[in-house]
Structure formats: C-alpha cells, structure tokens
Amino acid sequence: MMSQERDLIIHGARVVDRSAEIDRVADVLVHDGRIAAVGVMVEADGAELLDAQGLILAPGLVDLHCHLREPGQEYKETIASGTLAAAHGGFTTVCCMPNTEPAIDTRSVVEYIQRSARVTGLVRVLPIGAITRGRAGRELAEMGELTEAGVVGFSDDGSPVADSSIMRHALEYAMTFRLPVIDHCEDPALTTGSCMHEGWVSNLLGLPGQPGAAEDAMVARDIQLAELTGSRLHIAHVSSAGSVALVREAKRRGGNVTAEVTPHHLFLTHEAVMGDGARPRYDTNARVNPPLRTEADVDACLEGLRDGTLDCIATDHAPHAVTDKLCEFDQAAAGISGIETALGVVLTLAHEGRLDLGLALRRMSFDAARAFQLDRGDLAGLGTLAIGAPADLVLIDPNEDWVVDPAEFLSQGKNTPLTGRRLHGRAVATIYGGRIVHADARRTLTQPSPGGRGSFTQRAVDSVVGGGVNDASNRPSCA
C-alpha cells in the first residue's frame, strides 16, 4: 500500500463517470487524496504510476445498506473483516445498519463504530441510527443525539416499524435534522411464519410464503406518511413490482422519496430456493428478507432502475455464520453475503444487455451518495470524478469471467446462493482517499515514475475535464 502523501497517476483507463457524461480513455491525477486532473497525458513529477490500460476507472462504489454486525455479533462479521470485504468488492463508502447488539441507538455505539472504522482505514463507514430504542418499535431513539454523533439516517432495518403513529413521529423528527428515514417495508401481519416468496415454488416445496402485497402495503403507508409530514423517506431493498409502481407514482406527484434495490433482487428469483441440480433444493443461502420473487418482479425492478424510479443499488450485505444457515430452511437466518459479488452481478447484467454499464455504475456511486445527500462538506463530489472530489475510485476488468467461490471471500460470511455461478467483470483495484486499499495480487499495476517529487505540470492543469465539485456542470439531475 502506498503512502497517501505521494501523488498517483492512473494511466490509460477507460474513465466512466455518467454524472459528468465522461466515457473515454484518459489519465487521472490524484493529489492529497483528491482528484486533481482528468485528461490526456496527465503528468506529475515523482508520482506513483498505475497502468490501467484495458481497465475501466469509475468512482468508488457507495453502499447505503450493509450489515457489519459489530458490536455484538462478531462471530458473523467485524468492522475489520466487513470493510476488507467492501474494498475487495470495489466499495469505498458503506453505510452500516443498526441491527447490532446493542443497537445503534446511542452516541456511544456510534462513536465506537467510527473509532473502529478509523483504525482499519480501508473504507469510509457511515453509521445509520435506530429509529426506536433497541429497534423494538415502541419509543423513539434519541434522534438528536444520534444526529450530533454523525449518523446519516435512521432505520430499524430488519424490524419494520409497525405502529403508524411512531413512524409518523419518526418522520417528523428526522425532518428537523434533514436526515432520511430508511424503512424495511413489510406488514408483519402478512409475513409472520413465512420464509420465502408466496408462489408456485413455495407451494411445491411446502414452505410458508409471504405475498408481495406484504411489502406493497407498507410502502404505500410510508409514502402517505412521508407526504403528510413532508419528510425524506428512503425505501430499502425494493423487491416487488407493486412497490416499484408505488414509488414511481409517488415521484410523479413530487414526493420526497428515494429507493434502492439489491443485486440479488435484480439477478435471482424464488426458483433459486428450488435448486437446479448443481445447486441444492431448499438452499438456505437463498433465504433473504425481503424474499427473492418472480421474474416479473425482477423485470420491474430492472425497469425501475433504468428509468430512475429506483435511485440506486445497495447490497444489503448480511453475513452469517455457517451454523446460521446449516439447518432447515424455515429455521435459517435470512440474508446474503453480497458485498463482494455485487459489482460482478451488476456487470454481468450489463454484459447481458439488461442494464447500461455507465448508468449501472452511476447508480452504485453518484446516485447512491445523492440519495442520502452524503455529497456535501468534506465529501462534496462523492461518487464523482469532479476536480477536488475525494479520490475514491475503483478499477474494473470488464472482461474477466470468474466463478463465485465463497472460500475466496474476505468477509467472514460465506453465505451466498451464487456459489458456482459465472460472473462477467470484477474490481481489480480499489482506491480510497488516494490510497490503494485493494489490488488484485495476480496483476502488477503500479510502478514509480522517474524524477523527483515536484508540482503538477502545466499539461496536467490544461487537461482538466469539467470544473470543481461545486461546478453545476458536474452535477446533472438523475435520469
């Protein structure tokens, strides 16, 4: 790993930043942990040179929804292992959910996570505070204290806020702090005892299912409450065609609502539970909440992502211990360890023509950052290659075919239904704040450039693309 003080030139990559309409071969200069220049033949005396010819260079990925498990569930994941896995997957910023033990419902827990993340220093970790104390759904957490501590939103993820009055008050309080409420939308009355999507597969396997209406009903309620209060609402892990339609209509009315979708809800259906010969029937690694649904739901989510109804892609990385999945399907913990396969899944969808590559990368970076309004203050330009933006970058080999093997995961969670599947494209290097925090050991990418340390050449300055992080030309509206 190189020191942050040394400049870095990334040479000859196909630079893709849809937020600034950049898609061409160029060089990128990093200075003091920020983007300094983007252009042709960028130079800086004594800089580290990274040969990226044949690779794609894009803004570092931003994950609005992951579970780092610490504190309290370190047998599943730790902040150290989770951030290592994030860097391996091309992510430079992750927002961690509050279903820890204890929950992220006090300043002390927020500060513990922040300190632990600074020690690892691999990616930026932004905590999400609990909506209610202990995520029990009975009384609001100290939202003002959590805001002062540095949370970027509020959620009881995994435990939907069933009480509509509490949800209304949560939205009202969150509005005073200008932070979003992130809701796991699920009507408990329609999901109790269920373990997968309600459909022909659940009937065939004899497993209790939950209908898409369980999600749709809560999405509709929360959209109405957000419109009533004028608050920011973010719908987590949308999985049903009905929910996509509800979010689309809310946006048409001008509602202040954003939404995310996971890679597995874009790529897999409930048939993954049934197995296909190569993969087992009753595969507990395919148990996730919300459940994998039908091909029609997948198509609706893809269309929602393409037309901007769904703002971004988030992993819902949910690592579990082997014992959490080595049991009967209806007893297995719900969740997929997905932060190291997310980019590969999305690139595969692009390779198959189901997503546009540039748009997909934007949904995983710029649009994700903007959904939570993370791109302000010191993080202005986050998710872009704008001059002065944080030098958070990912280098991608779009042509590498690879087979998912959880034994190669750096996450402690090996629970994935993608084992043995072939994906097309992966991250080969991740740069956070100008430092290389992940690099494919099979490749020789960096080498020192000749000459002593010096200032940028005039040629580098002349080759800057666009303006700085406050330049409106670098901040187009969402598609």
C-alpha positions in Angstrom: 0.0 0.0 0.0 1.4 3.4 -0.9 1.5 6.4 1.4 -1.2 9.0 0.9 1.4 11.8 0.6 2.6 10.6 -2.8 0.7 11.6 -5.9 -0.9 8.9 -8.1 -1.4 8.9 -11.8 -3.8 6.3 -13.2 -2.9 5.9 -16.8 -4.8 4.8 -19.9 -8.1 3.6 -18.3 -11.5 3.9 -19.9 -12.8 6.6 -17.5 -16.5 6.2 -16.9 -18.4 8.9 -14.8 -22.0 9.2 -16.1 -22.7 12.0 -13.6 -20.4 14.2 -15.7 -21.0 12.4 -19.0 -17.4 11.2 -19.2 -16.7 7.9 -21.0 -13.4 7.9 -22.7 -9.8 6.8 -22.4 -7.9 9.3 -20.1 -5.5 9.7 -17.3 -6.4 10.7 -13.7 -4.2 12.5 -11.3 -4.7 12.2 -7.5 -3.1 14.7 -5.2 -3.5 15.0 -1.4 -6.3 12.3 -1.5 -8.4 14.2 -4.0 -9.0 14.3 -7.8 -6.6 16.8 -9.3 -6.9 16.3 -13.0 -8.6 14.2 -15.6 -7.3 14.3 -19.2 -4.8 13.0 -21.7 -1.1 12.8 -20.8 -1.6 14.0 -17.2 1.8 14.3 -15.5 3.2 15.0 -12.1 6.9 14.6 -11.1 7.6 11.7 -8.8 4.1 10.4 -8.8 3.2 6.7 -8.5 2.1 5.4 -11.9 -0.7 2.9 -12.1 -1.0 1.3 -15.6 -4.8 0.8 -16.2 -4.9 0.2 -19.9 -7.7 -2.1 -20.8 -9.5 -1.4 -17.5 -12.4 0.8 -16.5 -11.9 3.5 -14.0 -15.1 4.7 -12.1 -15.9 6.5 -8.9 -15.6 4.3 -5.9 -18.9 2.4 -5.1 -21.2 3.7 -2.3 -23.3 1.1 -0.4 -26.2 2.6 1.5 -27.2 -0.7 3.2 -24.8 -3.2 4.7 -24.5 -5.1 8.0 -21.1 -5.0 9.7 -22.5 -6.9 12.7 -20.2 -5.3 15.2 -20.7 -4.6 18.1 -22.2 -7.8 19.5 -22.2 -10.3 16.6 -18.5 -10.5 15.8 -18.9 -14.2 15.1 -20.7 -13.2 11.9 -18.6 -10.2 10.8 -16.4 -7.5 12.3 -15.9 -3.9 11.1 -12.4 -5.0 10.1 -13.5 -8.0 8.0 -16.5 -6.2 6.6 -14.5 -3.2 5.4 -11.9 -5.5 4.0 -14.6 -7.3 2.0 -16.1 -3.9 0.9 -12.7 -2.8 -0.5 -12.4 -6.2 -2.2 -15.8 -5.6 -3.9 -14.9 -2.1 -5.1 -16.7 -0.1 -2.4 -15.2 3.0 -0.8 -18.1 4.1 1.3 -20.5 1.9 3.3 -23.5 2.8 5.5 -23.9 0.3 8.3 -27.3 -0.7 9.6 -28.2 -0.5 13.3 -29.3 -4.1 14.0 -26.2 -4.7 16.1 -26.2 -5.8 19.8 -26.6 -3.3 21.3 -28.4 -1.4 18.5 -27.0 1.8 17.2 -29.4 3.8 19.3 -26.9 5.8 21.5 -24.0 8.2 20.9 -21.5 5.7 22.5 -22.3 3.0 19.9 -21.9 5.4 17.0 -18.6 6.6 18.3 -17.4 3.0 18.8 -18.1 2.2 15.2 -16.5 5.4 14.0 -13.3 4.7 16.0 -13.1 1.1 14.9 -13.5 2.1 11.2 -10.8 4.7 11.5 -8.4 2.0 12.9 -9.0 -0.2 9.8 -8.9 2.8 7.4 -10.0 0.7 4.4 -13.2 2.4 3.5 -15.4 5.2 4.8 -18.0 3.8 7.3 -21.1 5.9 8.0 -23.4 4.6 10.7 -27.2 4.6 10.4 -29.0 5.2 13.7 -32.0 3.2 15.0 -35.5 4.7 14.7 -36.6 3.3 18.1 -34.8 2.2 21.2 -33.4 -1.2 20.8 -35.3 -1.4 17.4 -38.3 -2.6 19.5 -40.8 -0.3 17.8 -42.2 1.2 21.0 -40.5 4.5 21.6 -38.3 6.8 19.5 -34.5 6.7 20.0 -32.7 9.9 20.9 -32.6 11.1 17.3 -31.0 14.4 18.1 -28.1 12.8 20.0 -27.6 10.3 17.2 -27.5 13.2 14.6 -24.9 15.0 16.6 -22.8 11.8 16.8 -22.8 11.6 13.0 -25.4 9.2 11.8 -26.6 9.6 8.2 -30.1 8.4 8.6 -32.5 6.3 10.8 -33.7 2.8 10.3 -35.0 -0.2 12.3 -33.9 -2.4 9.4 -35.0 -6.0 9.8 -37.7 -4.8 12.2 -40.4 -2.8 10.3 -42.0 0.0 12.3 -45.5 -1.5 12.5 -47.0 1.4 14.6 -48.1 4.1 12.1 -48.1 6.8 14.8 -44.5 6.0 15.8 -43.5 6.0 12.1 -45.2 9.4 11.6 -43.4 10.9 14.6 -40.1 9.4 13.4 -40.5 11.1 10.0 -41.4 14.5 11.7 -38.3 14.4 14.0 -36.0 13.2 11.2 -37.1 16.2 9.1 -35.8 18.6 11.7 -32.4 17.0 11.3 -32.7 16.9 7.5 -32.0 13.1 7.5 -33.9 10.3 5.8 -35.9 7.6 7.5 -34.9 4.3 5.9 -37.7 1.8 6.2 -37.8 -2.0 5.9 -41.3 -2.2 4.4 -43.1 -5.3 5.5 -46.5 -5.8 7.1 -45.8 -8.2 10.0 -49.4 -9.5 9.9 -48.8 -10.8 6.4 -45.3 -12.2 7.0 -45.4 -14.0 10.4 -44.1 -17.5 10.0 -43.1 -17.1 6.3 -39.7 -17.8 5.0 -39.9 -17.2 1.2 -42.0 -15.6 -1.5 -45.6 -16.9 -1.8 -45.9 -18.6 -5.2 -45.7 -21.9 -7.0 -42.2 -22.6 -5.7 -43.3 -22.3 -2.0 -46.3 -24.4 -2.8 -44.2 -27.1 -4.4 -41.7 -27.2 -1.6 -44.3 -26.9 1.2 -42.8 -23.7 2.6 -44.9 -20.9 4.1 -44.7 -17.9 1.8 -45.3 -14.1 2.0 -47.0 -12.3 -0.8 -45.6 -9.2 -2.5 -48.6 -7.4 -1.0 -46.9 -7.5 2.4 -44.2 -5.2 1.1 -46.6 -3.1 -1.1 -48.9 -2.3 1.8 -46.2 -0.9 4.0 -44.6 1.0 1.1 -48.0 2.7 0.4 -48.4 3.5 4.1 -45.0 5.1 4.5 -45.3 7.1 1.3 -48.5 8.5 2.6 -46.9 9.4 5.9 -43.9 11.0 4.2 -46.2 13.1 2.1 -48.2 14.1 5.2 -45.1 15.2 7.1 -43.1 16.5 4.2 -40.2 14.3 5.3 -37.5 12.4 3.4 -38.3 8.7 3.1 -36.0 6.0 1.7 -37.4 2.6 0.8 -34.9 -0.1 1.5 -34.4 -3.2 -0.7 -37.4 -2.9 -3.0 -38.3 -6.4 -4.4 -41.8 -6.3 -5.8 -43.4 -4.9 -9.0 -46.1 -3.3 -6.8 -43.6 -1.4 -4.8 -41.8 -0.1 -7.9 -45.2 1.2 -9.2 -45.9 2.9 -5.9 -42.6 4.6 -5.7 -42.9 5.7 -9.4 -46.3 7.3 -8.7 -45.1 9.0 -5.6 -42.2 10.6 -7.5 -44.6 11.6 -10.2 -46.6 13.5 -7.5 -43.4 15.2 -6.3 -42.9 13.1 -3.2 -39.6 13.3 -1.3 -39.0 9.6 -1.6 -35.9 7.6 -2.8 -35.5 3.8 -3.1 -32.8 1.2 -3.5 -32.7 -2.3 -5.0 -30.2 -5.1 -4.2 -28.2 -7.0 -6.8 -29.8 -10.3 -5.8 -33.3 -8.9 -6.4 -32.1 -7.9 -9.9 -30.5 -11.3 -10.6 -32.3 -14.1 -8.9 -35.8 -15.4 -8.5 -37.6 -17.6 -5.9 -36.6 -20.6 -8.1 -33.1 -20.3 -6.5 -34.7 -21.9 -3.4 -35.7 -24.9 -5.5 -32.2 -25.6 -6.8 -31.3 -26.7 -10.3 -29.2 -29.9 -9.8 -25.9 -28.0 -9.4 -27.4 -26.1 -6.5 -29.3 -27.8 -3.7 -33.0 -27.8 -3.2 -34.1 -25.9 0.0 -30.9 -23.8 -0.3 -30.8 -21.8 2.9 -28.4 -19.4 1.3 -31.3 -18.3 -0.9 -33.3 -17.3 2.2 -33.3 -13.5 2.4 -35.7 -10.8 3.6 -37.5 -9.5 1.5 -37.5 -12.8 -0.3 -36.4 -13.5 -3.9 -39.5 -13.1 -6.0 -40.7 -13.8 -9.6 -39.2 -13.0 -13.0 -41.9 -10.3 -13.4 -40.7 -8.6 -10.2 -37.1 -8.8 -11.3 -38.0 -7.2 -14.7 -40.0 -4.4 -12.9 -37.0 -3.7 -10.6 -34.7 -3.5 -13.6 -37.0 -1.2 -15.4 -37.3 0.9 -12.2 -33.6 1.2 -12.0 -33.3 2.2 -15.7 -36.0 4.9 -15.6 -34.8 6.4 -12.2 -37.8 5.2 -10.1 -35.2 3.2 -8.1 -32.4 5.6 -7.3 -29.6 3.2 -6.5 -28.2 -0.3 -6.0 -27.4 -1.3 -2.4 -26.0 -4.6 -1.3 -27.9 -5.4 1.9 -24.7 -7.4 2.7 -25.9 -9.7 5.5 -23.1 -12.1 6.6 -23.9 -15.1 8.8 -22.0 -17.9 10.5 -22.2 -21.3 8.9 -24.4 -22.5 11.8 -27.0 -19.8 10.9 -27.6 -21.5 7.6 -26.8 -25.2 8.3 -30.3 -26.0 9.3 -33.9 -26.4 8.0 -34.9 -23.7 5.5 -37.6 -22.2 7.8 -35.1 -22.0 10.7 -32.3 -20.4 8.7 -31.2 -16.8 9.3 -32.3 -14.5 6.4 -29.6 -12.8 4.5 -26.9 -13.0 1.8 -23.2 -12.1 2.0 -23.2 -9.9 -1.1 -20.7 -7.0 -0.9 -18.0 -9.0 -2.8 -20.3 -10.2 -5.6 -22.5 -7.0 -6.0 -20.3 -5.4 -8.7 -19.9 -8.7 -10.6 -23.6 -9.3 -10.6 -24.3 -5.7 -11.9 -21.5 -6.0 -14.6 -23.0 -9.3 -15.7 -26.4 -7.7 -16.1 -24.7 -5.0 -18.2 -22.8 -7.6 -20.2 -26.2 -9.4 -20.9 -27.7 -6.1 -22.1 -30.2 -5.8 -19.2 -28.5 -2.7 -17.8 -26.5 0.1 -19.4 -22.9 0.0 -18.0 -22.5 3.7 -17.3 -25.9 4.0 -15.8 -25.3 1.0 -13.6 -22.0 2.4 -12.2 -23.7 5.7 -11.6 -26.5 4.0 -9.6 -23.8 2.4 -7.5 -21.9 5.6 -6.8 -23.2 9.1 -7.5 -26.9 8.3 -7.2 -26.3 6.4 -4.0 -24.4 9.3 -2.5 -27.1 11.7 -3.5 -30.0 9.6 -2.2 -28.7 10.2 1.4 -27.2 13.7 0.5 -23.8 12.4 1.5 -22.0 14.6 -1.1 -21.6 17.8 0.9 -19.0 19.4 3.1 -15.7 17.4 3.1 -17.5 14.8 0.9 -18.5 17.2 -1.8 -18.2 15.4 -5.1 -18.5 12.0 -3.5 -19.4 9.4 -6.2 -17.9 11.5 -9.0 -14.6 12.3 -10.7 -15.1 16.0 -10.3 -11.9 18.1 -9.6 -11.5 18.3 -5.8 -13.7 15.3 -5.1 -12.4 12.6 -2.7 -10.1 10.3 -4.7 -12.3 7.2 -4.1 -12.0 5.1 -7.2 -12.5 1.6 -8.5 -10.6 -0.1 -11.3 -12.7 -2.8 -13.1 -11.8 -5.5 -15.5 -15.0 -5.7 -17.6 -13.9 -8.8 -19.4 -12.8 -11.1 -16.6 -15.0 -14.2 -16.3 -14.9 -15.7 -12.8 -16.8 -18.3 -10.8 -18.1 -17.4 -7.4 -16.3 -19.3 -4.7 -17.2 -18.2 -1.1 -13.9 -19.6 0.1 -12.3 -16.6 -1.6 -14.5 -14.1 0.2 -12.7 -11.8 2.7 -15.9 -11.4 4.6 -16.5 -13.8 7.4 -19.9 -14.5 5.9 -19.7 -17.2 3.2 -23.5 -17.4 2.8 -24.3 -16.9 -0.9 -26.7 -18.6 -3.3 -24.3 -17.6 -6.1 -21.8 -20.4 -5.4 -20.6 -21.9 -8.7 -22.2 -19.2 -10.9 -20.1 -17.5 -13.5 -20.0 -13.7 -13.4 -18.5 -11.3 -16.0 -16.4 -8.4 -14.7 -14.9 -7.6 -11.3 -13.0 -5.0 -9.3 -9.2 -5.4 -9.6 -8.2 -2.4 -7.5 -9.9 0.0 -5.1 -8.5 3.4 -4.1 -9.8 5.2 -1.0 -8.7 8.7 -0.3 -5.9 8.3 -2.8 -4.6 5.1 -1.2 -4.7 1.7 -2.9 -6.6 -0.4 -0.3 -7.2 -3.4 -2.6 -5.3 -4.7 -5.6 -5.5 -8.0 -7.4 -2.4 -9.9 -6.4 -2.2 -11.5 -9.8 -1.6 -8.2 -11.5 1.3 -5.7 -11.5 -0.4 -2.3 -11.7 1.9 0.2 -10.0 5.4 1.5 -10.7 7.3 4.6 -9.7 7.6 7.3 -12.4 11.1 8.8 -13.0 12.1 12.0 -11.5 11.9 13.6 -8.1 8.8 15.0 -6.4 7.5 18.2 -7.9 4.4 20.1 -8.7 1.9 19.4 -11.5 3.0 20.2 -15.0 1.0 22.8 -16.9 -0.1 20.0 -19.3 -1.9 18.3 -16.4 -3.7 21.5 -15.5 -4.8 22.2 -19.1 -6.2 18.7 -19.4 -8.7 19.1 -16.5 -12.2 17.9 -17.5 -15.1 19.9 -16.2 -15.0 22.1 -13.1 -14.7 21.6 -9.4 -17.0 19.9 -7.0 -19.2 23.0 -6.9 -19.5 23.3 -10.7 -23.1 22.7 -11.7 -21.9 21.1 -14.9 -20.6 18.2 -12.9 -24.0 17.7 -11.1 -26.7 16.8 -13.6 -30.1 15.7 -12.4 -30.9 12.0 -12.1 -32.1 10.2 -15.3 
